[in-house]
Amino acid sequence: MGFFDNLALGLSVAFSWSNLFWCFVGVTLGTFIGVLPGIGALAAVSLLLPVTFHLDPTSALVMLAGVYYGSAYGGSTASILLNLPGTPSSAVACLDGYPMSRQGRAGVALLMSALGSFIGGGIGILLMMLFSPLIVDIALRFGPAEYFTMMVLGLIAASTISTASPIKGIAMVVLGVLLGLVGSDIETGTPRLAFNLPELFDGISLVAIAMGLFGVSEVIASIKVIQSGQIDKKITFRSMIPTRDDVRRFWFPMLRGAGIGSFFGALPGTGGVIASFVAYAVEKKVSSEPERFGRGAIEGLVAPETANNAADQTAFIPTMTLGIPGSVVMALMIGAMMIHGIAPGPQLMTKNPDLFWGLIMSFWIGNVLLLVLNIPLIGVWVRVLLIPYHVLYPAVLMFVCIGVYSINNSSFDVFMVMLFGGVGYVMRLVDLQPAPLLLGFVLGPLMEENLRRAMLISRGEFIVFLQRPISAVFIVITFVLLAWALWNALPRRSRGAAESAR
């Protein structure tokens, strides 16, 4: 099939009534959850994962994807109006969005944020449409050795680049891989690390880990949070009209932000958080008036908002074409595909073209819906900010328990959710990031499978990973990242002594 044939197929799938409905549900829930400070897309997708088990694969992924990129739109609302980031990637929007709100320009800030998000998302989708077939053509030449080393590289990159402490990140990846190995051996069927518990013979539930680490732990951490702001002024259409100077300053930061976000989104494990911070730093660096930043500069709002939405879209490129999560939420998307019996990777485009291209075209529909939801209905989302936390979070916990129990009608799964919720909260206290753990949990079994295949083909010779050029390059890059992480982990005195010795 040609490129335009694929687009026609994708449009026919995306415009089916079922997929349109679930796309609308996804982006609406994503916006709602994004507006609420602290919850974020990761917890939202974790909580909604059980709902998708009763849908067909395309509708399930369309809804989860809508929640994912929809939360980035809604996350800026709380940042601009209350100085409370709705999502981690929206934290940068506080720096100039909230000062604009204090100056009586909240309407302009919300409109510019929505437009930047739409354009950033659109550029990300275009890049995915153009480059995914090329990446798939290359990936189809990969063997088990290339897949194994690529997954190792993705895990190391995610744990060393996107976390404050690379050593802690690597430790969490190793723990995640170990948890992923719990259950029956994929070849012999022998139970491993199951402690004679029949409930663990099929492994630990992805839903239990995700909902516990990100949903329940978020609720526990938010118990002491007090809603610290009230919106006094009503946001009207007239207050959203930007000045001519705003429009003049808008375009170049938006394009730079889209480029930065698209680049970082396609790298495994980085995502919108790093992209938004880098975009803000770049704008401040290139500006002729850097002193305006932090005081209500439109560039300081538009660039990071465009970047995080472009990153959210291009994160699907390595996820769909290579089976490597572009972000932690993408690891959950891979889990959802596996639950529905779909293997992510280069074969996805050839074996399930309707799902692949239907999902891509649904992104266009979702971004248009989000523009409609975030501009005319801004008053509704402003009212959402006034929901008391003591009402909201018990309801979230109730739906968590109902959702996880309904999957297998198992009280053991509910126990596992609460166990991982406590573990996730303790990890927060000791500054251990749960995101690398989830990546390791999802990719661990896939790594084991490809490692065994490579060993069978090479008859047990590990040299196969160095004999194949692509896998050898992945190994070299992995060791460079590990060396960089260990170097940064050394105390400054030790580093200074090493440099002086040289």
Kinemage of the C-alpha trace (Angstrom):
@kinemage 1
@onewidth
@group {chain A} dominant
@subgroup {mainchain}
@vectorlist {calphas} color= white
{ca met a 1} P 0.000 0.000 0.000
{ca gly a 2} L 1.156 3.506 -0.824
{ca phe a 3} L 1.404 6.421 1.563
{ca phe a 4} L -1.916 7.956 0.521
{ca asp a 5} L -3.640 4.572 0.640
{ca asn a 6} L -2.461 4.250 4.232
{ca leu a 7} L -3.789 7.710 5.055
{ca ala a 8} L -7.175 6.804 3.548
{ca leu a 9} L -7.225 3.586 5.584
{ca gly a 10} L -6.318 5.504 8.742
{ca leu a 11} L -9.037 8.091 8.160
{ca ser a 12} L -11.675 5.414 7.624
{ca val a 13} L -10.685 3.768 10.920
{ca ala a 14} L -10.349 7.001 12.902
{ca phe a 15} L -13.739 8.341 11.730
{ca ser a 16} L -15.662 5.244 12.740
{ca trp a 17} L -18.287 6.107 15.353
{ca ser a 18} L -16.692 3.886 17.986
{ca asn a 19} L -13.223 5.391 17.635
{ca leu a 20} L -14.589 8.944 17.470
{ca phe a 21} L -16.476 8.357 20.715
{ca trp a 22} L -13.500 6.882 22.570
{ca cys a 23} L -11.207 9.600 21.226
{ca phe a 24} L -13.584 12.197 22.656
{ca val a 25} L -13.754 10.333 25.977
{ca gly a 26} L -9.958 10.084 26.118
{ca val a 27} L -9.154 13.724 25.416
{ca thr a 28} L -11.931 14.931 27.748
{ca leu a 29} L -10.690 12.760 30.611
{ca gly a 30} L -7.110 13.763 29.782
{ca thr a 31} L -7.964 17.450 29.992
{ca phe a 32} L -9.885 16.942 33.234
{ca ile a 33} L -7.011 15.005 34.816
{ca gly a 34} L -4.422 17.427 33.465
{ca val a 35} L -6.236 20.349 35.076
{ca leu a 36} L -6.137 18.672 38.506
{ca pro a 37} L -2.747 19.451 40.077
{ca gly a 38} L -0.453 16.515 40.708
{ca ile a 39} L -2.211 13.539 39.111
{ca gly a 40} L -0.686 13.559 35.622
{ca ala a 41} L -0.989 11.351 32.550
{ca leu a 42} L 0.914 8.429 34.026
{ca ala a 43} L -1.471 7.941 36.940
{ca ala a 44} L -4.461 8.586 34.660
{ca val a 45} L -3.471 5.994 32.059
{ca ser a 46} L -2.705 3.528 34.873
{ca leu a 47} L -6.143 4.026 36.393
{ca leu a 48} L -7.967 3.741 33.067
{ca leu a 49} L -6.062 0.724 31.754
{ca pro a 50} L -8.648 -1.805 33.070
{ca val a 51} L -11.416 -0.016 31.140
{ca thr a 52} L -9.687 -0.784 27.846
{ca phe a 53} L -9.822 -4.559 28.362
{ca his a 54} L -13.458 -4.478 27.245
{ca leu a 55} L -12.713 -2.505 24.044
{ca asp a 56} L -11.253 -3.533 20.721
{ca pro a 57} L -7.479 -2.808 20.453
{ca thr a 58} L -7.787 0.270 18.231
{ca ser a 59} L -10.432 1.953 20.396
{ca ala a 60} L -8.432 1.117 23.533
{ca leu a 61} L -5.248 2.721 22.217
{ca val a 62} L -7.131 5.714 20.811
{ca met a 63} L -8.653 6.397 24.236
{ca leu a 64} L -5.406 5.924 26.192
{ca ala a 65} L -3.507 8.093 23.702
{ca gly a 66} L -6.168 10.803 24.071
{ca val a 67} L -5.730 10.745 27.839
{ca tyr a 68} L -1.953 10.984 27.400
{ca tyr a 69} L -1.686 14.010 25.126
{ca gly a 70} L -4.912 15.545 26.468
{ca ser a 71} L -3.392 15.852 29.942
{ca ala a 72} L -0.628 18.027 28.493
{ca tyr a 73} L -3.263 20.499 27.259
{ca gly a 74} L -5.105 20.591 30.577
{ca gly a 75} L -1.946 20.668 32.680
{ca ser a 76} L -1.192 24.264 31.735
{ca thr a 77} L -4.522 25.542 33.130
{ca ala a 78} L -3.631 25.006 36.802
{ca ser a 79} L -0.085 26.228 36.127
{ca ile a 80} L -1.284 29.512 34.649
{ca leu a 81} L -4.159 30.229 37.043
{ca leu a 82} L -2.899 28.843 40.360
{ca asn a 83} L 0.845 28.335 39.934
{ca leu a 84} L 0.225 24.600 40.556
{ca pro a 85} L 1.501 22.328 37.735
{ca gly a 86} L -1.246 19.981 36.570
{ca thr a 87} L 1.410 17.655 35.114
{ca pro a 88} L 5.229 17.553 35.515
{ca ser a 89} L 5.769 18.784 31.951
{ca ser a 90} L 3.543 21.805 32.708
{ca ala a 91} L 5.759 22.971 35.569
{ca val a 92} L 7.670 25.330 33.258
{ca ala a 93} L 4.399 27.039 32.314
{ca cys a 94} L 4.253 28.383 35.885
{ca leu a 95} L 7.361 30.511 35.344
{ca asp a 96} L 5.735 32.975 32.932
{ca gly a 97} L 2.121 31.795 32.728
{ca tyr a 98} L 1.306 32.607 36.354
{ca pro a 99} L 2.875 36.115 36.186
{ca met a 100} L 0.718 36.756 33.106
{ca ser a 101} L -2.329 35.685 35.115
{ca arg a 102} L -1.357 38.068 37.950
{ca gln a 103} L -1.142 40.857 35.371
{ca gly a 104} L -4.743 40.210 34.296
{ca arg a 105} L -3.689 38.384 31.105
{ca ala a 106} L -4.764 34.853 32.071
{ca gly a 107} L -7.062 34.623 29.038
{ca val a 108} L -4.222 35.442 26.628
{ca ala a 109} L -1.926 32.953 28.379
{ca leu a 110} L -4.537 30.166 28.147
{ca leu a 111} L -5.230 30.859 24.457
{ca met a 112} L -1.533 31.024 23.521
{ca ser a 113} L -0.883 27.833 25.475
{ca ala a 114} L -3.710 25.993 23.677
{ca leu a 115} L -2.571 27.217 20.240
{ca gly a 116} L 1.055 26.322 20.956
{ca ser a 117} L -0.003 22.880 22.148
{ca phe a 118} L -2.088 22.314 19.003
{ca ile a 119} L 0.672 23.379 16.616
{ca gly a 120} L 3.337 21.427 18.520
{ca gly a 121} L 1.153 18.333 18.475
{ca gly a 122} L 0.454 18.777 14.755
{ca ile a 123} L 4.149 19.017 13.875
{ca gly a 124} L 4.836 15.913 15.965
{ca ile a 125} L 2.104 13.983 14.131
{ca leu a 126} L 3.477 15.047 10.726
{ca leu a 127} L 6.950 13.817 11.674
{ca met a 128} L 5.478 10.510 12.812
{ca met a 129} L 3.626 10.082 9.523
{ca leu a 130} L 6.720 10.877 7.462
{ca phe a 131} L 9.453 9.039 9.353
{ca ser a 132} L 7.725 5.980 10.803
{ca pro a 133} L 7.778 4.014 7.491
{ca leu a 134} L 11.502 4.783 7.096
{ca ile a 135} L 12.289 3.596 10.633
{ca val a 136} L 10.237 0.445 10.062
{ca asp a 137} L 12.190 -0.374 6.877
{ca ile a 138} L 15.435 -0.198 8.868
{ca ala a 139} L 14.045 -2.065 11.871
{ca leu a 140} L 12.837 -4.977 9.730
{ca arg a 141} L 16.517 -5.841 9.188
{ca phe a 142} L 17.060 -6.209 12.951
{ca gly a 143} L 17.601 -9.617 14.531
{ca pro a 144} L 17.376 -10.753 18.170
{ca ala a 145} L 20.869 -9.411 18.942
{ca glu a 146} L 19.953 -5.912 17.706
{ca tyr a 147} L 16.659 -5.904 19.585
{ca phe a 148} L 18.273 -7.009 22.846
{ca thr a 149} L 21.062 -4.411 22.726
{ca met a 150} L 18.624 -1.696 21.614
{ca met a 151} L 16.384 -2.416 24.615
{ca val a 152} L 19.372 -2.357 26.959
{ca leu a 153} L 20.396 0.985 25.471
{ca gly a 154} L 16.865 2.346 25.869
{ca leu a 155} L 16.710 1.336 29.535
{ca ile a 156} L 20.146 2.774 30.343
{ca ala a 157} L 19.339 6.000 28.481
{ca ala a 158} L 16.045 6.368 30.332
{ca ser a 159} L 17.601 5.735 33.737
{ca thr a 160} L 20.647 7.958 33.283
{ca ile a 161} L 19.282 10.903 31.289
{ca ser a 162} L 15.815 11.455 32.749
{ca thr a 163} L 16.599 10.975 36.466
{ca ala a 164} L 18.524 13.187 38.873
{ca ser a 165} L 20.594 10.235 40.162
{ca pro a 166} L 21.702 7.874 37.361
{ca ile a 167} L 22.799 5.183 39.843
{ca lys a 168} L 19.369 5.164 41.489
{ca gly a 169} L 17.760 5.070 38.048
{ca ile a 170} L 19.798 2.028 37.007
{ca ala a 171} L 18.952 0.320 40.319
{ca met a 172} L 15.249 0.884 39.650
{ca val a 173} L 15.613 -0.540 36.128
{ca val a 174} L 17.247 -3.693 37.525
{ca leu a 175} L 14.467 -4.054 40.111
{ca gly a 176} L 11.866 -3.628 37.358
{ca val a 177} L 13.520 -6.322 35.221
{ca leu a 178} L 13.523 -8.697 38.205
{ca leu a 179} L 9.825 -8.051 38.828
{ca gly a 180} L 9.172 -8.701 35.138
{ca leu a 181} L 10.770 -12.133 35.454
{ca val a 182} L 8.327 -13.231 38.166
{ca gly a 183} L 6.085 -16.043 36.923
{ca ser a 184} L 6.462 -19.072 34.678
{ca asp a 185} L 9.534 -19.451 32.475
{ca ile a 186} L 8.628 -18.609 28.872
{ca glu a 187} L 10.147 -21.875 27.543
{ca thr a 188} L 10.036 -24.464 30.322
{ca gly a 189} L 6.989 -23.246 32.251
{ca thr a 190} L 8.876 -23.524 35.565
{ca pro a 191} L 7.691 -20.951 38.154
{ca arg a 192} L 10.328 -18.322 38.984
{ca leu a 193} L 10.372 -15.988 41.999
{ca ala a 194} L 6.729 -16.941 42.674
{ca phe a 195} L 7.266 -18.117 46.293
{ca asn a 196} L 4.754 -20.947 45.729
{ca leu a 197} L 1.916 -18.445 45.318
{ca pro a 198} L -0.377 -19.662 42.499
{ca glu a 199} L -1.483 -16.045 41.875
{ca leu a 200} L 2.084 -15.193 40.800
{ca phe a 201} L 2.533 -18.087 38.349
{ca asp a 202} L 1.307 -15.824 35.533
{ca gly a 203} L 3.508 -12.960 36.707
{ca ile a 204} L 2.762 -9.684 38.429
{ca ser a 205} L -0.051 -7.706 36.844
{ca leu a 206} L 1.093 -4.643 34.894
{ca val a 207} L -2.100 -2.892 35.983
{ca ala a 208} L -1.367 -3.607 39.667
{ca ile a 209} L 2.142 -2.177 39.442
{ca ala a 210} L 1.122 0.881 37.407
{ca met a 211} L -1.942 1.738 39.486
{ca gly a 212} L -0.049 1.190 42.722
{ca leu a 213} L 3.183 3.028 41.922
{ca phe a 214} L 1.570 5.973 40.184
{ca gly a 215} L -2.102 6.110 41.197
{ca val a 216} L -2.294 5.073 44.848
{ca ser a 217} L 1.092 6.569 45.772
{ca glu a 218} L -0.042 9.881 44.233
{ca val a 219} L -3.157 9.841 46.398
{ca ile a 220} L -1.109 9.086 49.527
{ca ala a 221} L 1.362 11.864 48.711
{ca ser a 222} L -1.475 14.325 48.096
{ca ile a 223} L -3.226 13.773 51.439
{ca lys a 224} L -1.443 16.753 52.981
{ca val a 225} L -1.972 18.978 49.942
{ca ile a 226} L -4.275 21.926 50.577
{ca gln a 227} L -5.914 23.655 47.679
{ca ser a 228} L -4.085 26.956 47.798
{ca gly a 229} L -5.776 29.193 45.284
{ca gln a 230} L -9.082 30.657 44.162
{ca ile a 231} L -9.936 32.096 40.789
{ca asp a 232} L -11.469 35.499 41.277
{ca lys a 233} L -11.779 36.755 37.709
{ca lys a 234} L -13.953 35.224 35.037
{ca ile a 235} L -12.164 34.242 31.821
{ca thr a 236} L -14.023 35.704 28.822
{ca phe a 237} L -13.437 35.470 25.069
{ca arg a 238} L -12.536 39.132 24.984
{ca ser a 239} L -9.813 38.605 27.609
{ca met a 240} L -8.256 35.912 25.393
{ca ile a 241} L -7.507 38.223 22.445
{ca pro a 242} L -3.705 38.675 22.212
{ca thr a 243} L -2.031 41.960 21.340
{ca arg a 244} L -0.151 42.498 18.109
{ca asp a 245} L 3.104 42.278 20.068
{ca asp a 246} L 2.048 38.892 21.490
{ca val a 247} L 1.390 37.558 17.998
{ca arg a 248} L 4.766 38.884 16.779
{ca arg a 249} L 6.614 37.178 19.628
{ca phe a 250} L 4.664 33.918 19.306
{ca trp a 251} L 5.794 32.247 16.088
{ca phe a 252} L 9.553 31.648 16.333
{ca pro a 253} L 9.481 30.341 19.941
{ca met a 254} L 6.647 28.044 18.894
{ca leu a 255} L 8.626 26.604 15.954
{ca arg a 256} L 11.788 26.216 18.025
{ca gly a 257} L 9.800 24.550 20.790
{ca ala a 258} L 8.190 22.147 18.302
{ca gly a 259} L 11.612 21.168 16.942
{ca ile a 260} L 13.102 20.621 20.405
{ca gly a 261} L 10.065 18.673 21.584
{ca ser a 262} L 10.009 16.464 18.490
{ca phe a 263} L 13.676 15.590 18.968
{ca phe a 264} L 13.477 14.750 22.671
{ca gly a 265} L 10.141 12.956 22.319
{ca ala a 266} L 11.612 10.471 19.855
{ca leu a 267} L 14.456 9.580 22.252
{ca pro a 268} L 13.569 6.656 24.546
{ca gly a 269} L 12.817 7.649 28.117
{ca thr a 270} L 13.014 11.442 27.851
{ca gly a 271} L 9.534 12.788 27.075
{ca gly a 272} L 7.908 16.171 27.557
{ca val a 273} L 9.473 17.148 30.890
{ca ile a 274} L 13.023 17.437 29.577
{ca ala a 275} L 11.786 18.919 26.290
{ca ser a 276} L 9.870 21.729 28.023
{ca phe a 277} L 12.801 22.686 30.263
{ca val a 278} L 15.256 22.682 27.351
{ca ala a 279} L 12.875 24.764 25.198
{ca tyr a 280} L 12.542 27.353 27.984
{ca ala a 281} L 16.320 27.516 28.467
{ca val a 282} L 16.887 27.952 24.716
{ca glu a 283} L 14.350 30.793 24.472
{ca lys a 284} L 15.915 32.607 27.403
{ca lys a 285} L 19.350 32.181 25.819
{ca val a 286} L 18.412 33.493 22.371
{ca ser a 287} L 16.213 36.331 23.639
{ca ser a 288} L 17.487 39.895 23.371
{ca glu a 289} L 15.566 40.649 26.588
{ca pro a 290} L 16.215 37.705 28.929
{ca glu a 291} L 15.205 39.827 31.908
{ca arg a 292} L 11.563 39.562 30.769
{ca phe a 293} L 11.521 35.823 31.504
{ca gly a 294} L 9.865 34.942 34.785
{ca arg a 295} L 7.825 38.153 34.634
{ca gly a 296} L 5.197 37.198 32.062
{ca ala a 297} L 7.103 36.708 28.779
{ca ile a 298} L 4.863 35.091 26.173
{ca glu a 299} L 7.892 33.263 24.714
{ca gly a 300} L 8.575 31.615 28.083
{ca leu a 301} L 5.068 30.126 28.015
{ca val a 302} L 4.642 29.215 24.344
{ca ala a 303} L 7.986 27.458 23.762
{ca pro a 304} L 7.748 24.853 26.573
{ca glu a 305} L 4.043 24.237 25.979
{ca thr a 306} L 4.684 23.601 22.277
{ca ala a 307} L 7.681 21.420 23.125
{ca asn a 308} L 5.916 19.116 25.575
{ca asn a 309} L 3.020 18.466 23.177
{ca ala a 310} L 5.364 17.797 20.243
{ca ala a 311} L 7.285 15.397 22.500
{ca asp a 312} L 4.075 13.617 23.508
{ca gln a 313} L 3.308 12.882 19.856
{ca thr a 314} L 6.792 11.879 18.684
{ca ala a 315} L 7.118 9.556 21.711
{ca phe a 316} L 4.874 7.223 19.706
{ca ile a 317} L 7.551 6.867 16.980
{ca pro a 318} L 9.962 4.498 18.819
{ca thr a 319} L 7.022 2.905 20.646
{ca met a 320} L 5.068 1.907 17.565
{ca thr a 321} L 7.926 1.257 15.137
{ca leu a 322} L 10.566 -0.342 17.386
{ca gly a 323} L 8.662 -1.503 20.456
{ca ile a 324} L 10.871 0.754 22.642
{ca pro a 325} L 8.922 3.127 24.942
{ca gly a 326} L 9.423 6.777 24.033
{ca ser a 327} L 8.311 7.667 27.577
{ca val a 328} L 7.059 5.920 30.695
{ca val a 329} L 3.434 6.305 29.585
{ca met a 330} L 4.461 4.637 26.342
{ca ala a 331} L 5.539 1.615 28.402
{ca leu a 332} L 1.931 1.368 29.555
{ca met a 333} L 0.787 1.673 25.938
{ca ile a 334} L 3.051 -1.253 25.038
{ca gly a 335} L 1.544 -3.179 27.947
{ca ala a 336} L -1.958 -2.413 26.676
{ca met a 337} L -1.033 -3.674 23.203
{ca met a 338} L 0.395 -6.894 24.632
{ca ile a 339} L -2.731 -7.461 26.716
{ca his a 340} L -4.740 -7.225 23.490
{ca gly a 341} L -2.400 -9.694 21.766
{ca ile a 342} L -0.643 -7.102 19.582
{ca ala a 343} L 3.168 -7.067 19.396
{ca pro a 344} L 4.595 -3.542 19.081
{ca gly a 345} L 7.493 -3.140 16.681
{ca pro a 346} L 8.211 -2.990 12.947
{ca gln a 347} L 5.736 -5.787 12.182
{ca leu a 348} L 2.900 -3.667 13.574
{ca met a 349} L 2.717 -1.482 10.477
{ca thr a 350} L 2.557 -4.468 8.129
{ca lys a 351} L 0.392 -6.845 10.196
{ca asn a 352} L -1.973 -4.232 11.697
{ca pro a 353} L -1.956 -1.271 9.291
{ca asp a 354} L -5.520 -0.360 10.274
{ca leu a 355} L -4.492 0.015 13.926
{ca phe a 356} L -1.247 1.853 13.143
{ca trp a 357} L -2.621 4.410 10.689
{ca gly a 358} L -5.979 4.655 12.441
{ca leu a 359} L -4.208 5.634 15.654
{ca ile a 360} L -2.101 8.254 13.864
{ca met a 361} L -5.108 9.846 12.163
{ca ser a 362} L -7.010 9.829 15.458
{ca phe a 363} L -4.265 12.119 16.801
{ca trp a 364} L -5.420 14.817 14.359
{ca ile a 365} L -9.013 14.396 15.496
{ca gly a 366} L -7.976 14.430 19.149
{ca asn a 367} L -5.922 17.606 18.794
{ca val a 368} L -8.808 19.408 17.078
{ca leu a 369} L -11.174 18.237 19.852
{ca leu a 370} L -8.714 19.488 22.455
{ca leu a 371} L -8.590 22.904 20.835
{ca val a 372} L -12.394 23.025 21.046
{ca leu a 373} L -12.403 21.782 24.645
{ca asn a 374} L -9.685 24.121 25.864
{ca ile a 375} L -10.843 27.430 24.399
{ca pro a 376} L -14.676 27.643 24.515
{ca leu a 377} L -14.966 25.456 27.631
{ca ile a 378} L -12.186 27.068 29.649
{ca gly a 379} L -14.749 28.161 32.251
{ca val a 380} L -15.640 24.523 32.927
{ca trp a 381} L -12.012 23.572 33.563
{ca val a 382} L -11.573 26.587 35.821
{ca arg a 383} L -14.442 25.264 37.981
{ca val a 384} L -12.747 21.837 38.127
{ca leu a 385} L -9.900 23.470 40.026
{ca leu a 386} L -12.299 24.167 42.888
{ca ile a 387} L -13.070 20.470 43.620
{ca pro a 388} L -11.872 19.804 47.193
{ca tyr a 389} L -9.111 17.216 47.398
{ca his a 390} L -10.784 15.427 50.320
{ca val a 391} L -13.708 14.648 47.980
{ca leu a 392} L -11.689 13.849 44.862
{ca tyr a 393} L -9.035 11.434 46.086
{ca pro a 394} L -11.225 8.967 48.042
{ca ala a 395} L -13.292 8.626 44.867
{ca val a 396} L -10.101 7.901 42.916
{ca leu a 397} L -9.137 5.153 45.390
{ca met a 398} L -12.583 3.617 45.139
{ca phe a 399} L -12.395 3.448 41.333
{ca val a 400} L -8.876 1.981 41.566
{ca cys a 401} L -10.107 -0.914 43.705
{ca ile a 402} L -13.183 -1.515 41.543
{ca gly a 403} L -11.136 -1.381 38.327
{ca val a 404} L -8.371 -3.746 39.392
{ca tyr a 405} L -10.785 -6.235 40.981
{ca ser a 406} L -12.938 -6.346 37.844
{ca ile a 407} L -10.043 -7.603 35.680
{ca asn a 408} L -9.696 -11.071 37.215
{ca asn a 409} L -12.244 -10.885 40.057
{ca ser a 410} L -9.231 -11.316 42.333
{ca ser a 411} L -8.792 -9.730 45.745
{ca phe a 412} L -5.081 -10.610 45.433
{ca asp a 413} L -4.753 -8.001 42.674
{ca val a 414} L -6.280 -5.365 44.969
{ca phe a 415} L -3.764 -6.347 47.653
{ca met a 416} L -0.917 -5.987 45.124
{ca val a 417} L -2.124 -2.513 44.142
{ca met a 418} L -2.109 -1.380 47.768
{ca leu a 419} L 1.295 -3.015 48.331
{ca phe a 420} L 2.843 -1.219 45.367
{ca gly a 421} L 1.061 1.981 46.408
{ca gly a 422} L 2.906 1.833 49.745
{ca val a 423} L 6.165 0.946 47.979
{ca gly a 424} L 5.693 3.868 45.586
{ca tyr a 425} L 5.145 6.298 48.447
{ca val a 426} L 8.268 5.063 50.274
{ca met a 427} L 10.219 5.445 47.030
{ca arg a 428} L 9.079 9.068 46.869
{ca leu a 429} L 10.342 9.672 50.402
{ca val a 430} L 13.807 8.292 49.611
{ca asp a 431} L 13.933 9.967 46.163
{ca leu a 432} L 13.717 6.805 44.055
{ca gln a 433} L 11.936 7.284 40.726
{ca pro a 434} L 9.279 4.670 39.869
{ca ala a 435} L 9.386 5.430 36.129
{ca pro a 436} L 12.598 3.437 35.348
{ca leu a 437} L 11.156 0.534 37.374
{ca leu a 438} L 8.094 0.408 35.126
{ca leu a 439} L 10.246 0.582 31.990
{ca gly a 440} L 12.342 -2.326 33.253
{ca phe a 441} L 9.226 -4.307 34.137
{ca val a 442} L 7.748 -3.944 30.631
{ca leu a 443} L 10.983 -4.476 28.679
{ca gly a 444} L 12.505 -7.175 30.937
{ca pro a 445} L 10.566 -10.144 29.485
{ca leu a 446} L 11.123 -8.853 25.923
{ca met a 447} L 14.866 -8.565 26.597
{ca glu a 448} L 14.970 -12.112 27.966
{ca glu a 449} L 13.123 -13.452 24.936
{ca asn a 450} L 15.479 -11.790 22.444
{ca leu a 451} L 18.561 -12.739 24.466
{ca arg a 452} L 17.557 -16.409 24.378
{ca arg a 453} L 16.889 -16.245 20.639
{ca ala a 454} L 20.279 -14.649 20.002
{ca met a 455} L 21.992 -17.299 22.116
{ca leu a 456} L 20.211 -20.111 20.259
{ca ile a 457} L 21.201 -18.694 16.863
{ca ser a 458} L 24.845 -18.191 17.925
{ca arg a 459} L 24.955 -21.503 19.848
{ca gly a 460} L 25.732 -19.781 23.118
{ca glu a 461} L 28.449 -17.414 21.827
{ca phe a 462} L 28.138 -13.924 23.344
{ca ile a 463} L 30.485 -12.599 20.665
{ca val a 464} L 27.453 -12.388 18.370
{ca phe a 465} L 26.568 -9.035 19.958
{ca leu a 466} L 29.915 -7.588 18.839
{ca gln a 467} L 30.026 -9.311 15.454
{ca arg a 468} L 26.855 -7.616 14.251
{ca pro a 469} L 27.629 -3.923 13.509
{ca ile a 470} L 24.330 -2.420 14.720
{ca ser a 471} L 24.312 -4.288 18.040
{ca ala a 472} L 28.003 -3.441 18.534
{ca val a 473} L 27.216 0.269 18.112
{ca phe a 474} L 24.374 -0.015 20.641
{ca ile a 475} L 26.755 -1.691 23.131
{ca val a 476} L 29.372 1.047 22.715
{ca ile a 477} L 26.784 3.791 23.282
{ca thr a 478} L 25.450 1.921 26.319
{ca phe a 479} L 28.913 1.715 27.893
{ca val a 480} L 29.522 5.410 27.191
{ca leu a 481} L 26.271 6.290 28.981
{ca leu a 482} L 27.176 4.016 31.902
{ca ala a 483} L 30.627 5.598 32.186
{ca trp a 484} L 29.081 9.061 32.104
{ca ala a 485} L 26.602 8.075 34.821
{ca leu a 486} L 29.314 6.630 37.063
{ca trp a 487} L 31.492 9.708 36.537
{ca asn a 488} L 28.662 12.027 37.519
{ca ala a 489} L 27.928 9.869 40.549
{ca leu a 490} L 31.444 10.382 41.930
{ca pro a 491} L 31.803 13.123 44.567
{ca arg a 492} L 33.303 16.351 43.237
{ca arg a 493} L 36.492 15.855 45.253
{ca ser a 494} L 37.087 12.432 43.723
{ca arg a 495} L 36.501 13.820 40.237
{ca gly a 496} L 38.893 16.703 40.877
{ca ala a 497} L 41.569 14.304 42.135
{ca ala a 498} L 41.149 12.092 39.062
{ca glu a 499} L 41.454 15.076 36.713
{ca ser a 500} L 44.532 16.433 38.512
{ca ala a 501} L 46.161 12.964 38.400
{ca arg a 502} L 45.840 13.024 34.640
